[in-house]
């Protein structure tokens, strides 16, 4: 795939794909996960597709050399909710095979919420041993004036989340980040796409710097 403008990555999610998820291989030991890019049912309710997280993960893969995993099918596999999830199992195996050390699991907040960025750490349990890296990341959001609320509205206490599963199984740094939808969509006039791309690029650089200093 040639490098595209961020906006163009949305087209990927208008198509149906043969596999239920895809990996894109990067060179850095970092993976971005977008498990909710197609709408799905949760307890009988339709959850809206989080295409913005998919576009962001694909963009970061192409431009910042990270790995990504993207859901590519509308099916019953909700990796952030179901105990058994083919997506999560494949992700865990891929992380092992590719010596990945850091995962960012991307989600979207409804646009009517005041919060812009919600890092999910379950009162610190998800970042045990990585407090310094986490504080650096949180500071990047804050210093870029993004309205950041840790563990709110989501605190990550569901035992089946992607992050918790990978944190336990692969024992690597595993951070869910909820991003307000209104920041991510080109058709929304007050979007903050340029800022978000800059902030995530900065997070990737800081993570690599942190890794070098270990
Ligand atoms: Zn989600």
Boltz pocket constraint, residues with backbone or C-beta under 6 A from the ligand:
constraints:
  - pocket:
      binder: B
      contacts: [[A, 36], [A, 50], [A, 80], [A, 106], [A, 107], [A, 108]]
      max_distance: 6.0
